[in-house]
């Protein structure tokens, strides 16, 4: 056992994802000489950089297999088989077609850094939606911080005053308000039973009971005060009261001040004030995301049942009271998107395609949508025998207005495009007759279908497929198209060069798009009798199976199955009579009766040893590493 090998615990692999380093040995002799008694590293051939960390690196930094999609050359050991039209998302969020028989590296949307923000107060001018008791709020009474005559005057009467915006929100939220002193030295902001007092004479937070609070002098006697709730608990109503003293529940009789700019928004920072008189939440800012993340995409076969996924002017699409015009820049970088515009009469305007006699009761509808600058809501619908499914989405704000589908998902792409994925699932869903895919427009607030003949939204890439999970986009032009499943295998010398039958440790980061059936992350085998497998056997757990010569020595859950779309990190190691496994840094599961298989000769990635759609991961793999040592020797 080399002293350079580190004695890290198995769970250490799960606590520092992506932090592994590859070290390369020098392949030619190192020669050097001194010039004038000075050490010159440029005289080395090849150049040598002395670095304490890498020069003393051990086996943890030197796996024999490292499938890293950010370095596509590491995927060359995989033999990929896949026929048919397949797509992926590139680094810039564009939809691209993959060459046949290749590993698809799909760049998924990175971590959400800041949330989409909305002004959740529907009437910031105090004209409606505010509850008052023993309070008078008069609008347009003073010059507001923005220079307009829009500040309101608050006058309380008695000690049982009540004034709040009548709604309930879920945090984290920040509530802010501009206030100007008249005769009330203290003002209290409250949500539910939590209150914070502000001293307007000393410009300070007097008593803070919220997670955070702030007061800022904005000039001309105005102050902006704010409180923040960090947790996801409910933010019940947005109250304010005048007070003569700090930390008292007795309001000031006759207390008064000027008010302007109430704002209740997602997140923990008060943004610039946005006025709103719509009565509904108003869009403030889009979410921001980290860079897109490359992952190996592994999917089952699927068929787009729509004949024309991009040409919405084709007669296969039934147009009623609407119009479509093409030549719009599309998510694939071409100009094949259409603008959908509704008519001017208050009729049932829509674009519709129909399939006949679907074989399954589960249908996936998906389409790419982009705001055309008109603040229109898109309605996407299909019918079951009784109730139907419908989904209203505003691409201007990225907001879901209404949704009755079984489940839905939104993916953000480049240039303002969204992909909407909708599952229609139910015992009443028709599997005979005609099943429509309806795309319709409505007004952003009333959801009426009367248009002006020019407003609309951009659409592209419609897909209708059977099953419970939307897969990557399959373009069609005149007929249905089937994409074959991704079949990824490491075999031959590519397998034997990295694998150790006696002992080893696997580490993998992956995302599953399913939560119900078998999904295999990988399977090392030479057939059913000899296997070493990491897979989801059900909706509940992640399992490791080890079998030698038909005898199963390990069949253990190493943790609960992560939610759909959530990146998980799993690690396990094996040696004779020594198994350890852990998921997402949880408890280490052990077994001391282990016989590793010694005759395995291949590794399948994202699928079961026997090729078939029912056991494919249907998800993504961000990283997969193997060390030819058990975790005790890493």
C-alpha positions as CSV (number, residue, x, y, z in Angstrom):
1,X,0.0,0.0,0.0
2,X,1.6,3.3,-1.1
3,X,1.8,6.0,1.4
4,X,0.6,8.4,-1.3
5,X,-2.9,6.9,-1.3
6,X,-5.4,8.9,0.8
7,X,-7.6,7.4,3.5
8,X,-10.7,9.3,2.5
9,X,-14.1,8.0,3.6
10,X,-16.6,7.0,1.0
11,X,-18.9,9.9,1.7
12,X,-16.0,12.3,1.0
13,X,-16.6,11.4,-2.7
14,X,-20.1,12.8,-2.4
15,X,-19.1,16.0,-0.6
16,X,-16.7,17.4,-3.2
17,X,-18.4,16.7,-6.6
18,X,-16.4,17.7,-9.6
19,X,-13.2,18.3,-7.7
20,X,-11.2,15.4,-9.0
21,X,-8.0,15.9,-10.9
22,X,-6.2,13.9,-13.5
23,X,-2.4,13.5,-13.3
24,X,-0.3,12.5,-16.2
25,X,3.1,10.8,-15.9
26,X,6.1,12.1,-17.8
27,X,6.9,10.0,-20.8
28,X,10.4,11.3,-21.6
29,X,13.5,11.7,-19.4
30,X,13.8,14.9,-17.4
31,X,17.1,16.7,-18.1
32,X,18.2,19.9,-16.4
33,X,21.1,22.2,-15.8
34,X,21.8,25.2,-13.8
35,X,22.6,28.6,-15.2
36,X,24.7,30.8,-13.0
37,X,23.7,28.8,-10.0
38,X,20.0,29.6,-10.5
39,X,17.2,27.1,-11.0
40,X,15.4,27.7,-14.3
41,X,12.3,25.6,-14.8
42,X,12.2,26.4,-18.5
43,X,15.3,24.3,-19.0
44,X,13.4,21.2,-18.2
45,X,12.2,19.0,-21.1
46,X,9.2,18.7,-20.9
47,X,8.5,21.7,-18.7
48,X,8.0,20.7,-15.1
49,X,6.0,22.7,-12.6
50,X,6.7,21.7,-9.0
51,X,3.4,21.8,-7.1
52,X,3.0,20.3,-3.7
53,X,-0.6,19.3,-4.2
54,X,-0.3,17.6,-7.6
55,X,3.1,16.1,-7.1
56,X,1.9,14.3,-4.0
57,X,-1.4,13.3,-5.5
58,X,-2.7,9.8,-4.7
59,X,-5.2,7.4,-6.2
60,X,-8.2,9.6,-5.4
61,X,-7.0,12.0,-8.1
62,X,-6.2,9.2,-10.5
63,X,-9.3,7.2,-11.5
64,X,-8.8,4.7,-14.3
65,X,-12.2,5.7,-15.8
66,X,-13.4,9.3,-15.9
67,X,-16.4,9.9,-18.1
68,X,-16.6,13.7,-18.1
69,X,-18.9,15.3,-20.7
70,X,-17.1,18.6,-20.3
71,X,-14.1,16.9,-21.9
72,X,-15.7,14.9,-24.8
73,X,-12.5,13.0,-25.5
74,X,-13.1,11.0,-22.3
75,X,-16.2,9.6,-23.9
76,X,-14.2,7.9,-26.8
77,X,-14.1,4.6,-24.9
78,X,-17.9,4.4,-25.3
79,X,-19.4,2.6,-28.4
80,X,-22.7,4.4,-29.1
81,X,-25.5,3.0,-31.2
82,X,-28.6,5.1,-32.1
83,X,-30.5,5.5,-35.4
84,X,-33.1,8.1,-36.4
85,X,-33.2,11.8,-35.8
86,X,-31.9,12.8,-32.4
87,X,-31.3,16.3,-31.0
88,X,-29.5,17.8,-28.1
89,X,-29.0,21.3,-26.6
90,X,-25.6,22.9,-27.2
91,X,-23.6,25.2,-24.9
92,X,-25.5,28.3,-26.1
93,X,-29.0,26.8,-25.6
94,X,-29.6,26.0,-29.3
95,X,-31.3,22.8,-30.4
96,X,-28.9,20.8,-32.6
97,X,-29.2,17.4,-34.5
98,X,-26.8,14.7,-33.3
99,X,-25.0,12.5,-35.7
100,X,-26.1,8.8,-35.6
101,X,-24.2,6.5,-33.3
102,X,-22.7,9.2,-31.1
103,X,-22.8,10.0,-27.4
104,X,-25.1,12.9,-27.0
105,X,-23.7,15.6,-24.8
106,X,-26.6,17.7,-23.7
107,X,-26.1,21.1,-22.1
108,X,-28.8,21.4,-19.5
109,X,-29.8,24.7,-17.8
110,X,-27.5,25.5,-15.0
111,X,-28.4,26.2,-11.3
112,X,-30.9,29.0,-10.8
113,X,-28.9,31.8,-9.2
114,X,-31.7,34.3,-8.7
115,X,-35.5,33.6,-9.0
116,X,-37.9,35.1,-11.4
117,X,-39.3,38.2,-9.6
118,X,-42.9,39.5,-9.5
119,X,-44.5,42.5,-7.9
120,X,-47.0,40.6,-5.8
121,X,-49.0,43.6,-4.7
122,X,-51.7,44.1,-7.3
123,X,-52.5,47.7,-6.5
124,X,-49.5,49.7,-5.5
125,X,-51.4,53.0,-5.6
126,X,-53.6,51.9,-2.7
127,X,-56.7,52.2,-4.9
128,X,-58.0,48.6,-4.4
129,X,-57.1,45.4,-2.7
130,X,-56.1,47.0,0.7
131,X,-58.1,46.3,3.8
132,X,-58.5,49.2,6.3
133,X,-60.3,49.5,9.6
134,X,-60.3,52.8,11.5
135,X,-57.9,54.1,8.8
136,X,-58.1,56.6,6.0
137,X,-55.8,56.3,3.0
138,X,-56.1,59.2,0.6
139,X,-54.3,58.9,-2.7
140,X,-52.2,61.6,-4.6
141,X,-51.5,63.7,-1.6
142,X,-47.8,64.5,-1.8
143,X,-44.8,64.3,-4.0
144,X,-43.5,60.8,-4.2
145,X,-39.8,59.7,-4.3
146,X,-40.1,59.5,-8.1
147,X,-41.2,63.2,-8.3
148,X,-44.8,62.5,-9.2
149,X,-47.8,63.6,-7.1
150,X,-48.7,60.0,-6.3
151,X,-47.9,59.6,-2.6
152,X,-50.8,58.6,-0.4
153,X,-51.6,59.9,3.1
154,X,-52.3,57.5,5.9
155,X,-54.4,58.7,9.0
156,X,-55.3,56.3,11.8
157,X,-58.2,56.6,14.2
158,X,-58.2,54.8,17.5
159,X,-56.0,51.9,18.7
160,X,-57.6,49.2,16.7
161,X,-56.3,50.2,13.3
162,X,-55.8,47.6,10.6
163,X,-54.3,48.2,7.1
164,X,-52.9,45.5,4.9
165,X,-52.9,44.1,1.4
166,X,-55.3,41.2,1.4
167,X,-53.4,38.2,0.2
168,X,-51.2,35.4,1.4
169,X,-47.8,34.6,-0.2
170,X,-45.1,31.9,0.3
171,X,-41.5,32.9,1.1
172,X,-38.8,33.7,0.9
173,X,-40.1,37.2,0.4
174,X,-39.1,40.8,0.9
175,X,-41.7,43.4,1.8
176,X,-40.7,47.1,1.3
177,X,-42.5,50.4,1.6
178,X,-41.6,54.1,1.2
179,X,-42.7,56.2,4.1
180,X,-42.4,60.0,5.1
181,X,-42.9,61.3,8.6
182,X,-45.9,63.5,9.5
183,X,-46.5,62.8,13.2
184,X,-45.9,59.1,13.8
185,X,-42.3,58.6,15.0
186,X,-42.5,54.8,14.6
187,X,-43.9,52.6,11.8
188,X,-44.4,48.8,12.2
189,X,-44.3,46.3,9.3
190,X,-46.0,43.0,10.0
191,X,-46.8,39.7,8.4
192,X,-48.8,37.1,10.3
193,X,-47.6,37.4,13.9
194,X,-44.1,38.7,13.1
195,X,-43.5,42.5,13.4
196,X,-40.5,44.8,13.0
197,X,-40.5,48.5,14.2
198,X,-38.7,51.4,12.5
199,X,-37.7,54.7,14.1
200,X,-38.3,57.5,11.6
201,X,-36.7,60.1,13.9
202,X,-33.4,58.3,14.2
203,X,-33.6,56.5,10.9
204,X,-33.0,53.1,12.4
205,X,-34.4,49.6,12.9
206,X,-35.8,49.8,16.4
207,X,-36.9,46.2,17.1
208,X,-36.3,43.5,14.5
209,X,-38.2,40.2,14.6
210,X,-37.9,39.3,10.9
211,X,-34.9,37.5,9.4
212,X,-33.6,40.9,8.3
213,X,-34.7,44.5,8.1
214,X,-33.4,47.8,6.7
215,X,-34.2,51.5,6.5
216,X,-32.7,53.8,3.9
217,X,-32.9,57.6,3.5
218,X,-33.8,58.3,-0.1
219,X,-34.1,62.1,0.2
220,X,-36.8,64.8,0.7
221,X,-37.9,63.2,4.0
222,X,-38.6,59.8,2.5
223,X,-37.3,56.5,3.8
224,X,-37.5,53.1,2.3
225,X,-38.1,50.4,4.9
226,X,-38.0,46.6,4.3
227,X,-38.3,43.3,6.0
228,X,-37.3,39.8,4.7
229,X,-38.6,36.3,5.4
230,X,-35.9,33.8,4.4
231,X,-37.9,30.6,4.9
232,X,-40.5,29.1,2.7
233,X,-43.2,29.7,5.2
234,X,-46.3,31.7,4.3
235,X,-46.1,35.5,4.3
236,X,-49.6,36.3,5.5
237,X,-50.8,39.7,4.4
238,X,-48.7,42.9,4.3
239,X,-49.5,45.1,7.2
240,X,-48.3,48.6,8.4
241,X,-49.2,50.7,11.5
242,X,-48.2,54.0,13.1
243,X,-46.8,54.0,16.6
244,X,-45.6,56.5,19.2
245,X,-43.2,54.0,20.8
246,X,-41.0,51.1,19.9
247,X,-42.1,47.4,20.3
248,X,-45.7,48.0,21.4
249,X,-48.8,46.7,19.8
250,X,-50.8,49.9,20.6
251,X,-51.2,51.9,17.4
252,X,-51.0,55.7,17.5
253,X,-54.5,57.4,17.6
254,X,-54.4,59.9,14.8
255,X,-51.0,58.7,13.7
256,X,-50.2,59.7,10.1
257,X,-47.5,59.5,7.5
258,X,-47.1,59.6,3.7
259,X,-46.9,56.3,1.8
260,X,-45.7,55.2,-1.6
261,X,-44.3,52.2,-3.4
262,X,-45.4,49.1,-1.5
263,X,-43.6,46.0,-2.9
264,X,-43.8,42.4,-2.0
265,X,-41.3,40.2,-4.1
266,X,-39.6,36.9,-4.2
267,X,-36.0,36.7,-2.8
268,X,-34.2,38.4,0.0
269,X,-33.4,41.8,-1.6
270,X,-35.6,44.7,-2.2
271,X,-35.5,45.5,-5.9
272,X,-36.3,48.9,-7.6
273,X,-39.9,49.7,-7.1
274,X,-42.3,48.6,-9.9
275,X,-45.8,50.1,-9.9
276,X,-48.7,47.8,-10.5
277,X,-52.5,48.4,-10.9
278,X,-53.4,45.1,-12.7
279,X,-54.7,43.4,-9.6
280,X,-52.4,40.4,-10.4
281,X,-48.7,39.8,-9.8
282,X,-46.6,41.8,-12.2
283,X,-43.3,40.6,-13.8
284,X,-40.2,42.4,-12.5
285,X,-37.2,40.3,-13.7
286,X,-36.3,37.0,-15.2
287,X,-34.4,34.3,-13.3
288,X,-30.7,34.2,-13.9
289,X,-28.8,30.9,-14.2
290,X,-25.3,29.6,-14.0
291,X,-23.6,28.4,-17.2
292,X,-25.2,25.5,-18.9
293,X,-23.9,22.1,-17.7
294,X,-22.8,19.3,-20.1
295,X,-24.2,15.8,-19.4
296,X,-24.5,12.5,-21.2
297,X,-28.1,12.2,-22.5
298,X,-29.6,8.7,-22.4
299,X,-33.2,8.2,-23.6
300,X,-35.4,5.4,-24.7
301,X,-36.9,5.3,-28.2
302,X,-39.8,7.7,-28.9
303,X,-42.0,8.7,-31.8
304,X,-43.2,12.2,-32.6
305,X,-46.8,11.5,-33.7
306,X,-47.3,14.9,-35.3
307,X,-46.7,15.0,-39.0
308,X,-45.4,18.5,-39.2
309,X,-43.5,19.6,-36.1
310,X,-42.3,22.9,-37.5
311,X,-44.5,23.8,-40.6
312,X,-47.6,25.1,-38.9
313,X,-48.9,26.4,-42.3
314,X,-49.3,22.8,-43.6
315,X,-52.9,21.5,-44.0
316,X,-52.2,18.9,-41.4
317,X,-52.7,21.7,-38.9
318,X,-56.3,23.0,-38.6
319,X,-56.4,26.8,-38.3
320,X,-59.6,28.4,-36.9
321,X,-59.9,32.2,-36.6
322,X,-56.1,32.6,-36.4
323,X,-53.1,33.0,-38.7
324,X,-49.5,31.8,-38.8
325,X,-46.5,33.5,-40.5
326,X,-43.1,31.8,-40.8
327,X,-39.5,33.1,-41.1
328,X,-38.9,33.7,-37.4
329,X,-35.5,32.8,-35.8
330,X,-36.0,29.4,-34.2
331,X,-34.3,27.6,-31.3
332,X,-32.1,25.6,-33.8
333,X,-30.5,28.8,-35.1
334,X,-32.5,28.8,-38.4
335,X,-35.6,30.8,-39.4
336,X,-38.2,28.1,-39.2
337,X,-40.3,29.4,-36.3
338,X,-43.8,30.8,-36.8
339,X,-45.8,33.7,-35.3
340,X,-49.3,32.6,-34.2
341,X,-51.8,35.4,-34.3
342,X,-55.5,35.3,-33.2
343,X,-58.3,36.9,-35.1
344,X,-60.2,40.1,-34.2
345,X,-63.6,38.5,-33.4
346,X,-64.4,37.1,-30.0
347,X,-64.4,33.6,-31.4
348,X,-62.7,30.2,-30.7
349,X,-59.3,30.9,-32.3
350,X,-56.8,28.0,-32.4
351,X,-54.3,25.9,-34.2
352,X,-54.9,22.2,-33.9
353,X,-53.5,18.9,-35.0
354,X,-55.2,15.5,-34.3
355,X,-53.9,12.0,-33.9
356,X,-56.2,8.9,-34.1
357,X,-56.5,6.0,-31.7
358,X,-53.5,6.5,-29.4
359,X,-52.3,3.2,-28.0
360,X,-51.6,4.5,-24.5
361,X,-53.6,6.6,-22.0
362,X,-50.5,8.8,-21.3
363,X,-49.6,11.5,-23.8
364,X,-46.8,14.0,-23.7
365,X,-47.3,17.4,-25.4
366,X,-44.4,19.7,-25.9
367,X,-43.7,22.9,-27.8
368,X,-41.3,25.7,-27.9
369,X,-42.8,29.2,-27.1
370,X,-41.3,32.7,-27.2
371,X,-42.8,36.1,-26.4
372,X,-43.5,38.2,-29.5
373,X,-43.6,41.4,-27.5
374,X,-47.4,41.4,-27.2
375,X,-48.0,40.1,-23.6
376,X,-50.2,37.2,-24.8
377,X,-51.0,34.0,-23.0
378,X,-50.7,30.7,-24.8
379,X,-53.2,28.0,-24.1
380,X,-52.1,24.4,-24.8
381,X,-54.8,21.8,-24.5
382,X,-55.8,18.2,-25.2
383,X,-59.0,16.4,-24.4
384,X,-59.9,13.3,-22.4
385,X,-63.4,11.9,-22.4
386,X,-64.6,14.0,-19.5
387,X,-62.7,17.0,-18.4
388,X,-59.8,17.7,-20.7
389,X,-56.4,19.1,-19.9
390,X,-55.3,22.8,-20.4
391,X,-52.3,24.9,-19.6
392,X,-52.0,28.7,-19.8
393,X,-48.5,30.2,-20.0
394,X,-47.4,33.8,-20.4
395,X,-44.0,33.9,-22.3
396,X,-43.6,37.6,-21.5
397,X,-43.2,36.9,-17.8
398,X,-42.4,33.1,-17.8
399,X,-45.4,32.7,-15.5
400,X,-47.8,29.7,-15.5
401,X,-51.3,31.3,-15.3
402,X,-53.2,28.0,-15.0
403,X,-52.5,24.3,-15.3
404,X,-54.7,21.2,-15.2
405,X,-52.3,18.7,-16.7
406,X,-51.1,15.8,-14.6
407,X,-47.6,17.3,-14.6
408,X,-45.7,20.1,-16.4
409,X,-42.2,21.3,-16.9
410,X,-40.6,24.5,-18.4
411,X,-37.0,24.5,-19.8
412,X,-35.4,27.8,-20.6
413,X,-33.3,28.0,-23.8
414,X,-31.5,30.8,-25.6
415,X,-33.0,34.0,-27.0
416,X,-36.1,34.0,-24.8
417,X,-37.4,30.5,-25.9
418,X,-39.1,28.1,-23.5
419,X,-39.9,24.5,-24.0
420,X,-43.2,23.6,-22.4
421,X,-43.7,19.8,-21.6
422,X,-47.1,18.6,-20.5
423,X,-48.3,15.2,-19.3
424,X,-51.9,14.1,-19.9
425,X,-52.5,11.0,-17.8
426,X,-55.8,9.6,-16.5
427,X,-58.3,6.8,-16.6
428,X,-60.6,9.1,-18.6
429,X,-58.0,9.9,-21.3
430,X,-59.4,8.6,-24.6
431,X,-57.4,5.8,-26.4
432,X,-59.8,5.6,-29.4
433,X,-61.0,8.2,-31.7
434,X,-59.4,11.6,-32.3
435,X,-57.1,13.3,-29.8
436,X,-56.3,16.9,-30.5
437,X,-53.2,19.0,-29.8
438,X,-54.5,22.6,-29.4
439,X,-52.5,25.8,-29.4
440,X,-54.5,28.9,-28.7
441,X,-53.9,32.5,-27.6
442,X,-55.7,34.6,-25.0
443,X,-55.5,38.0,-23.4
444,X,-52.9,38.2,-20.5
445,X,-55.5,39.1,-17.9
446,X,-59.0,38.1,-18.9
447,X,-58.1,34.9,-20.8
448,X,-60.6,35.9,-23.5
449,X,-59.8,34.9,-27.1
450,X,-60.5,38.1,-28.9
451,X,-57.4,39.4,-30.7
452,X,-56.4,42.5,-32.7
453,X,-55.2,40.6,-35.7
454,X,-51.5,41.5,-35.2
455,X,-50.6,40.4,-31.7
456,X,-49.3,36.9,-31.0
457,X,-46.5,34.6,-29.9
458,X,-43.7,32.6,-31.6
459,X,-44.0,28.8,-31.8
460,X,-41.7,26.0,-33.0
461,X,-41.1,22.3,-32.5
462,X,-44.4,20.7,-31.6
463,X,-44.2,17.1,-30.3
464,X,-46.8,14.6,-29.2
465,X,-45.5,11.3,-27.9
466,X,-46.9,8.4,-25.9
467,X,-45.6,7.7,-22.5
468,X,-45.0,9.5,-19.2
469,X,-41.9,11.5,-19.8
470,X,-41.1,14.1,-22.5
471,X,-38.0,13.3,-24.5
472,X,-35.7,15.4,-26.6
473,X,-37.2,17.1,-29.6
474,X,-37.8,14.9,-32.8
475,X,-38.4,17.0,-35.9
476,X,-40.9,15.8,-38.5
477,X,-41.8,16.9,-42.0
478,X,-44.7,14.9,-43.6
479,X,-44.6,11.8,-41.5
480,X,-44.1,10.6,-38.0
481,X,-40.5,10.0,-36.9
482,X,-39.0,7.6,-34.4
483,X,-35.7,8.2,-32.6
484,X,-34.0,5.0,-31.5
485,X,-32.9,4.6,-27.9
486,X,-29.4,5.5,-26.9
487,X,-27.3,2.3,-26.5
488,X,-23.9,3.1,-24.8
489,X,-21.4,0.3,-24.1
490,X,-17.8,0.1,-22.9
491,X,-16.3,-3.3,-24.0
492,X,-13.2,-5.0,-25.2
493,X,-9.9,-3.5,-24.2
494,X,-11.6,-0.2,-23.4
495,X,-13.3,-2.1,-20.6
496,X,-10.4,-4.3,-19.4
497,X,-8.0,-1.4,-19.4
498,X,-9.9,0.4,-16.6
499,X,-11.8,-2.3,-14.7
500,X,-10.6,-4.4,-11.7
501,X,-12.7,-7.5,-10.9
502,X,-11.2,-7.9,-7.4
503,X,-12.0,-4.5,-6.0
504,X,-13.1,-1.0,-7.0
505,X,-15.0,2.2,-6.3
506,X,-17.6,3.9,-8.5
507,X,-18.7,7.5,-8.2
508,X,-21.5,8.9,-10.4
509,X,-23.5,12.1,-10.7
510,X,-26.8,11.7,-12.5
511,X,-30.3,13.1,-13.1
512,X,-33.3,10.9,-13.7
513,X,-36.4,12.1,-15.6
514,X,-38.5,9.3,-14.2
515,X,-39.8,8.4,-10.8
516,X,-41.8,5.2,-11.4
517,X,-40.1,2.4,-13.2
518,X,-36.6,0.8,-13.5
519,X,-33.9,3.1,-14.5
520,X,-30.3,1.8,-14.8
521,X,-27.4,4.2,-14.3
522,X,-24.9,1.5,-15.3
523,X,-24.5,-2.3,-15.5
524,X,-21.2,-4.1,-15.4
525,X,-21.8,-7.7,-16.7
526,X,-21.2,-10.5,-19.1
527,X,-24.9,-11.6,-19.0
528,X,-27.5,-12.0,-16.3
529,X,-25.3,-14.5,-14.2
530,X,-22.5,-12.0,-13.5
531,X,-23.4,-8.4,-12.8
532,X,-22.5,-5.3,-10.8
533,X,-25.3,-2.8,-11.2
534,X,-26.4,0.6,-9.9
535,X,-30.1,1.1,-10.7
536,X,-33.6,2.4,-9.6
537,X,-35.8,-0.7,-9.1
538,X,-38.8,1.4,-8.1
539,X,-40.1,4.8,-7.3
540,X,-38.6,4.7,-3.8
541,X,-34.9,3.7,-3.8
542,X,-31.5,3.5,-5.5
543,X,-30.1,-0.1,-5.4
544,X,-26.8,-1.9,-5.9
545,X,-26.9,-5.4,-7.2
546,X,-23.8,-7.7,-7.2
547,X,-24.1,-11.2,-8.6
548,X,-21.4,-13.9,-9.3
549,X,-22.2,-17.1,-11.2
550,X,-26.0,-16.6,-10.7
551,X,-25.6,-16.1,-6.9
552,X,-26.6,-12.7,-5.6
553,X,-24.4,-11.5,-2.7
554,X,-25.6,-7.9,-2.6
555,X,-29.0,-6.4,-3.3
556,X,-29.2,-3.3,-1.2
557,X,-30.8,0.1,-1.2
558,X,-28.2,2.8,-0.6
559,X,-30.7,5.7,-0.3
560,X,-34.0,7.1,-1.3
561,X,-34.7,7.8,-5.0
562,X,-34.1,11.6,-5.7
563,X,-36.9,13.7,-7.1
564,X,-37.2,13.9,-10.9
565,X,-34.8,16.4,-12.3
566,X,-32.6,16.6,-9.2
567,X,-28.9,15.9,-9.5
568,X,-27.8,13.1,-7.2
569,X,-24.4,11.8,-6.2
570,X,-23.9,8.1,-5.5
571,X,-20.8,6.1,-4.6
572,X,-20.1,2.5,-3.7
573,X,-17.1,0.2,-3.4
574,X,-16.6,-3.5,-3.5
575,X,-14.1,-6.2,-2.5
576,X,-14.4,-9.7,-1.2
577,X,-16.7,-9.6,1.8
578,X,-16.6,-5.8,1.9
579,X,-19.3,-3.6,0.4
580,X,-20.0,0.1,1.2
581,X,-22.5,2.4,-0.5
582,X,-23.9,5.9,0.0
583,X,-26.2,8.3,-1.8
584,X,-25.9,12.1,-1.5
585,X,-23.6,11.9,1.5
586,X,-26.1,9.9,3.6
587,X,-25.4,6.9,5.8
588,X,-23.0,4.4,4.6
589,X,-24.7,1.0,3.8
590,X,-22.4,-2.0,4.4
591,X,-22.4,-5.7,3.6
592,X,-19.7,-8.2,4.7
593,X,-20.8,-11.2,2.5
594,X,-19.7,-10.1,-1.0
595,X,-18.4,-12.0,-3.9
596,X,-17.5,-9.7,-6.8
597,X,-18.0,-11.2,-10.3
598,X,-14.7,-12.0,-12.0
599,X,-15.8,-12.8,-15.6
600,X,-17.6,-9.5,-16.5
601,X,-16.5,-8.0,-19.9
602,X,-18.6,-4.9,-20.6
603,X,-20.2,-1.9,-19.0
604,X,-23.5,-0.5,-20.3
605,X,-24.2,3.2,-19.6
606,X,-27.7,4.3,-18.7
607,X,-29.3,1.0,-19.4
608,X,-29.8,-2.7,-18.4
609,X,-27.6,-5.4,-19.8
610,X,-30.4,-6.6,-22.0
611,X,-31.2,-3.7,-24.4
612,X,-34.8,-2.4,-24.0
613,X,-36.6,0.9,-23.5
614,X,-38.2,-0.2,-20.2
615,X,-34.9,-0.2,-18.3
616,X,-33.2,2.9,-19.8
617,X,-32.2,5.6,-17.3
618,X,-34.1,8.3,-19.3
619,X,-32.0,11.0,-17.9
620,X,-28.5,12.4,-17.8
621,X,-25.1,11.6,-16.4
622,X,-22.8,14.4,-15.4
623,X,-19.8,12.4,-14.3
624,X,-18.9,8.8,-13.8
625,X,-15.5,7.7,-12.3
626,X,-13.9,4.4,-11.3
627,X,-10.9,3.6,-9.1
628,X,-9.5,0.1,-9.1
629,X,-9.4,0.1,-5.3
630,X,-12.0,-0.3,-2.6
631,X,-12.8,2.8,-0.6
632,X,-10.6,1.6,2.3
633,X,-7.5,1.9,0.0
634,X,-8.3,5.2,-1.6
